[in-house]
């Protein structure tokens, strides 16, 4: 097991290097540079060139890349071009805000998917199964921002049940009840966004398991449907579902970009969209790098979880 985990950790090193190269290359291939983001019509070409020299944009690209990676390894993501604030400090504030929104939403969707997916599979072809399957198909087809706008219109604007935007009302920063009122709408939108994919995954896995020989044996011995479903089928369904938990890691930080933007939730998603609009390249590079790193770590976590639950996986891969 330790040998397998060690190999997987070593395999992440070239992937992390590739992520840094891609992030740096994509930004440098953009039609505008950092000076365009902070310049105005009154700046002369000489002033713009002086600013490029100050920011090191005239240096060779390999040197710029080495300097950027070196700063990142020291925990320095640079400063915002517009606000001149530390990006690392901004992320340390915004990442917890995103986690507070995404984590409960994903866990709720995860648990609902297990229950509804198993229930749907047990009634395959009947109206219960068709209702759940059709609902999940609709959930996949409807854009997240449209659901968010519908919720805002009815629950926020028309009926005035919940606040329209933000994480807390100004002057009520320590009021937990006020925070929960702001959380409800984006939380529900994300649950609806996460649930269909997870539900279909559980349902398809359960349908495969229900065709296995051990299910027929259990039925022959007189086991009830509920006992077979939740004591035997569920165990084998939850095993591959663990990979979904690992892949949810990047969602904890960048999984709510659209929802955060619509509800003005002060998380990483809103921070990123504002940076893209303002051509604040240091922020864009930092968030892209962070997101790509989390995808790699999520894959690693999925493999480790799978190997822990089923040691045969690590043995077969070592062989």
C-alpha positions as CSV (number, residue, x, y, z in Angstrom):
1,X,0.0,0.0,0.0
2,X,2.7,2.5,1.0
3,X,4.7,1.6,-2.2
4,X,1.6,2.3,-4.3
5,X,0.8,5.6,-2.6
6,X,4.5,6.6,-3.0
7,X,4.4,5.9,-6.8
8,X,1.2,7.9,-7.2
9,X,2.8,10.8,-5.3
10,X,5.8,10.7,-7.6
11,X,3.5,10.7,-10.7
12,X,2.0,14.0,-9.6
13,X,5.3,15.9,-9.9
14,X,5.4,16.0,-13.7
15,X,1.7,16.7,-13.8
16,X,2.1,19.7,-11.5
17,X,5.0,21.0,-13.7
18,X,2.8,20.6,-16.8
19,X,0.0,22.6,-15.0
20,X,2.4,25.5,-14.3
21,X,3.6,25.5,-17.9
22,X,0.0,25.5,-19.3
23,X,-1.1,28.3,-17.0
24,X,1.9,30.5,-17.8
25,X,1.6,29.8,-21.5
26,X,-2.1,30.5,-21.8
27,X,-1.8,33.9,-20.1
28,X,1.2,34.9,-22.2
29,X,-0.7,33.9,-25.4
30,X,-3.5,36.3,-24.5
31,X,-3.9,39.4,-26.7
32,X,-3.4,41.7,-23.8
33,X,-0.7,41.9,-21.1
34,X,-0.7,43.2,-17.5
35,X,0.1,46.8,-18.6
36,X,-3.1,46.9,-20.7
37,X,-5.1,46.1,-17.5
38,X,-3.7,49.1,-15.6
39,X,-3.1,51.6,-18.3
40,X,-5.4,54.4,-19.4
41,X,-5.7,56.7,-22.4
42,X,-3.5,59.4,-20.8
43,X,-0.4,57.1,-20.6
44,X,2.2,57.6,-23.3
45,X,3.9,54.7,-25.0
46,X,7.1,55.5,-23.1
47,X,5.2,55.2,-19.8
48,X,3.7,51.9,-20.9
49,X,7.1,50.6,-21.8
50,X,8.5,51.8,-18.5
51,X,5.7,49.9,-16.7
52,X,6.5,46.7,-18.7
53,X,10.1,47.0,-17.7
54,X,9.1,47.5,-14.0
55,X,6.9,44.4,-14.1
56,X,9.6,42.3,-15.9
57,X,7.4,41.7,-19.0
58,X,10.4,42.5,-21.3
59,X,12.4,39.7,-19.8
60,X,12.7,36.4,-21.8
61,X,9.7,34.1,-21.2
62,X,11.8,31.3,-19.6
63,X,13.1,33.8,-17.0
64,X,9.6,35.1,-16.3
65,X,8.4,31.5,-15.8
66,X,11.2,30.6,-13.4
67,X,10.7,33.8,-11.4
68,X,6.9,33.1,-11.2
69,X,7.3,29.4,-10.2
70,X,10.0,30.4,-7.6
71,X,7.6,33.0,-6.0
72,X,4.8,30.4,-5.9
73,X,7.1,27.8,-4.2
74,X,7.6,30.5,-1.5
75,X,3.9,31.0,-1.2
76,X,4.0,34.3,-3.0
77,X,1.3,34.5,-5.7
78,X,2.0,38.2,-6.3
79,X,-0.3,41.2,-5.9
80,X,-3.5,42.2,-7.7
81,X,-2.7,44.7,-10.5
82,X,-5.7,46.8,-9.7
83,X,-6.1,46.6,-5.9
84,X,-2.4,46.0,-5.1
85,X,-3.5,43.5,-2.4
86,X,-1.8,40.2,-1.7
87,X,-3.4,37.4,-3.8
88,X,-2.4,34.8,-1.2
89,X,-4.1,36.9,1.5
90,X,-7.2,37.3,-0.7
91,X,-7.4,33.6,-1.3
92,X,-7.0,32.8,2.3
93,X,-10.2,34.8,3.0
94,X,-12.2,33.7,-0.1
95,X,-11.4,29.9,0.0
96,X,-13.2,29.4,3.3
97,X,-16.2,31.3,2.0
98,X,-16.4,29.0,-1.0
99,X,-16.0,25.9,1.2
100,X,-18.8,27.1,3.5
101,X,-21.1,27.1,0.4
102,X,-19.9,24.1,-1.6
103,X,-19.2,21.5,1.1
104,X,-22.7,21.3,2.6
105,X,-24.2,21.5,-0.9
106,X,-22.1,18.6,-2.2
107,X,-22.6,16.4,0.8
108,X,-26.3,16.9,0.7
109,X,-26.4,16.0,-3.0
110,X,-24.1,13.0,-2.3
111,X,-26.4,11.6,0.3
112,X,-29.6,12.3,-1.7
113,X,-28.0,10.6,-4.7
114,X,-27.3,7.4,-2.8
115,X,-30.8,7.2,-1.4
116,X,-32.7,8.2,-4.6
117,X,-30.3,6.2,-6.9
118,X,-30.8,3.0,-5.0
119,X,-34.6,3.6,-4.7
120,X,-34.8,4.3,-8.5
121,X,-32.9,1.2,-9.4
122,X,-35.1,-1.0,-7.2
123,X,-38.1,0.2,-9.1
124,X,-36.6,0.0,-12.6
125,X,-39.1,0.7,-15.4
126,X,-41.9,1.8,-13.0
127,X,-43.2,5.3,-12.5
128,X,-41.0,6.0,-9.5
129,X,-37.9,5.2,-11.6
130,X,-39.1,7.2,-14.5
131,X,-39.9,10.2,-12.3
132,X,-36.5,10.3,-10.7
133,X,-34.7,9.6,-14.0
134,X,-36.6,12.3,-15.9
135,X,-36.0,14.8,-13.1
136,X,-32.3,14.2,-13.2
137,X,-32.3,14.6,-17.0
138,X,-34.0,17.9,-16.6
139,X,-31.6,18.9,-13.9
140,X,-28.6,18.2,-16.2
141,X,-30.2,20.1,-19.1
142,X,-31.1,23.3,-17.2
143,X,-28.2,25.8,-16.8
144,X,-27.2,26.6,-13.3
145,X,-27.5,30.4,-13.8
146,X,-31.1,30.0,-15.0
147,X,-32.1,28.1,-11.8
148,X,-30.3,30.8,-9.8
149,X,-32.1,33.6,-11.5
150,X,-35.5,31.9,-11.1
151,X,-34.8,31.4,-7.3
152,X,-33.7,35.1,-7.0
153,X,-36.8,36.3,-8.8
154,X,-39.3,34.3,-6.8
155,X,-37.8,33.8,-3.4
156,X,-35.8,37.1,-3.2
157,X,-37.5,39.7,-5.3
158,X,-41.2,38.7,-5.6
159,X,-41.8,36.9,-2.2
160,X,-38.9,38.6,-0.4
161,X,-38.3,35.4,1.7
162,X,-34.5,35.4,1.3
163,X,-31.8,38.0,0.6
164,X,-30.9,38.6,-3.1
165,X,-27.1,38.6,-2.8
166,X,-24.1,38.6,-0.6
167,X,-23.1,36.4,2.4
168,X,-24.3,38.6,5.2
169,X,-26.1,41.9,5.6
170,X,-23.9,44.9,6.3
171,X,-23.9,45.5,10.0
172,X,-24.9,41.9,10.8
173,X,-21.6,40.2,10.2
174,X,-21.7,38.1,13.4
175,X,-25.4,37.1,13.0
176,X,-25.5,33.4,12.2
177,X,-29.3,33.5,11.4
178,X,-28.6,36.2,8.9
179,X,-25.8,34.1,7.4
180,X,-28.1,31.1,7.0
181,X,-30.7,33.2,5.2
182,X,-28.1,34.3,2.7
183,X,-26.9,30.7,2.4
184,X,-30.2,29.0,1.5
185,X,-30.6,30.1,-2.1
186,X,-27.1,29.4,-3.4
187,X,-27.0,26.2,-1.4
188,X,-30.2,24.9,-3.0
189,X,-29.0,25.9,-6.5
190,X,-25.8,23.9,-6.0
191,X,-27.6,20.9,-4.6
192,X,-29.7,20.9,-7.8
193,X,-26.6,21.3,-9.9
194,X,-24.6,18.5,-8.2
195,X,-27.4,16.0,-7.7
196,X,-28.3,14.7,-11.2
197,X,-24.8,13.5,-12.2
198,X,-24.3,11.7,-8.8
199,X,-27.8,10.2,-8.9
200,X,-27.4,8.8,-12.4
201,X,-24.0,7.3,-11.4
202,X,-25.5,5.6,-8.4
203,X,-28.5,4.3,-10.3
204,X,-26.5,2.8,-13.1
205,X,-24.1,1.2,-10.7
206,X,-27.0,-0.2,-8.7
207,X,-28.6,-1.6,-11.8
208,X,-25.4,-3.5,-12.7
209,X,-25.2,-4.9,-9.2
210,X,-28.8,-6.1,-9.2
211,X,-28.0,-8.4,-12.1
212,X,-25.2,-10.1,-10.3
213,X,-25.4,-13.7,-9.1
214,X,-25.2,-12.9,-5.4
215,X,-28.5,-11.0,-5.7
216,X,-30.2,-14.0,-7.2
217,X,-28.8,-16.2,-4.4
218,X,-30.1,-13.7,-1.7
219,X,-33.5,-13.7,-3.3
220,X,-33.5,-17.5,-3.4
221,X,-32.8,-17.6,0.3
222,X,-35.8,-15.3,0.9
223,X,-34.1,-12.0,1.6
224,X,-36.3,-9.0,1.2
225,X,-35.8,-6.2,-1.4
226,X,-34.8,-3.6,1.2
227,X,-32.3,-6.0,2.9
228,X,-30.7,-6.9,-0.5
229,X,-30.6,-3.2,-1.6
230,X,-29.1,-1.6,1.5
231,X,-27.0,-4.4,3.0
232,X,-25.5,-5.9,-0.1
233,X,-26.0,-3.8,-3.3
234,X,-25.3,-0.5,-1.5
235,X,-21.8,-1.7,-0.3
236,X,-20.7,-2.5,-3.8
237,X,-22.2,0.7,-5.2
238,X,-20.5,2.9,-2.6
239,X,-17.1,1.5,-3.5
240,X,-16.8,3.2,-6.9
241,X,-18.7,6.2,-5.6
242,X,-15.7,6.9,-3.4
243,X,-13.9,8.2,-6.5
244,X,-16.5,10.9,-6.7
245,X,-15.5,12.1,-3.3
246,X,-11.9,12.5,-4.4
247,X,-12.9,14.3,-7.6
248,X,-15.0,16.7,-5.5
249,X,-11.9,18.3,-4.0
250,X,-11.5,20.9,-6.8
251,X,-15.2,21.6,-6.5
252,X,-14.6,22.8,-2.9
253,X,-12.7,25.8,-4.3
254,X,-13.8,26.4,-7.9
255,X,-17.1,24.5,-8.2
256,X,-19.4,27.4,-7.7
257,X,-18.0,30.1,-10.1
258,X,-21.4,30.8,-11.8
259,X,-23.4,30.5,-8.6
260,X,-21.1,32.8,-6.6
261,X,-21.2,35.3,-9.5
262,X,-25.0,35.4,-9.6
263,X,-25.4,35.6,-5.8
264,X,-22.4,37.8,-5.3
265,X,-21.1,35.3,-2.8
266,X,-17.6,36.5,-1.8
267,X,-15.7,33.3,-2.7
268,X,-13.1,32.2,-5.2
269,X,-15.5,32.0,-8.1
270,X,-16.6,35.7,-7.8
271,X,-12.9,36.7,-7.2
272,X,-11.9,34.9,-10.4
273,X,-14.7,36.3,-12.7
274,X,-13.9,39.8,-11.6
275,X,-10.2,39.2,-12.3
276,X,-11.0,38.0,-15.8
277,X,-13.2,41.0,-16.5
278,X,-10.5,43.4,-15.3
279,X,-7.6,41.5,-17.0
280,X,-6.0,41.0,-13.6
281,X,-3.6,38.3,-14.9
282,X,-1.8,37.5,-11.6
283,X,-5.1,36.5,-10.0
284,X,-6.2,34.6,-13.1
285,X,-2.9,32.6,-13.1
286,X,-3.1,31.9,-9.4
287,X,-6.7,30.6,-9.5
288,X,-6.0,28.5,-12.6
289,X,-2.9,27.0,-11.0
290,X,-4.7,26.3,-7.8
291,X,-7.7,24.7,-9.6
292,X,-5.4,22.5,-11.7
293,X,-3.5,21.4,-8.7
294,X,-6.7,20.5,-6.9
295,X,-7.8,18.3,-9.9
296,X,-4.5,16.4,-9.7
297,X,-4.8,16.0,-5.9
298,X,-8.4,15.0,-6.3
299,X,-7.4,12.2,-8.7
300,X,-4.7,11.1,-6.3
301,X,-7.1,11.1,-3.4
302,X,-9.6,9.0,-5.4
303,X,-7.0,6.4,-6.1
304,X,-5.8,6.3,-2.5
305,X,-9.4,5.9,-1.2
306,X,-10.1,3.2,-3.7
307,X,-6.9,1.3,-2.7
308,X,-7.7,1.6,1.0
309,X,-11.2,0.2,0.6
310,X,-10.1,-2.5,-1.9
311,X,-6.4,-3.4,-1.4
312,X,-6.6,-5.6,-4.6
313,X,-6.4,-2.3,-6.6
314,X,-3.0,-1.4,-5.4
315,X,-1.7,-4.9,-5.7
316,X,-2.9,-5.3,-9.3
317,X,-1.3,-1.9,-10.3
318,X,2.0,-2.8,-8.6
319,X,1.9,-6.1,-10.6
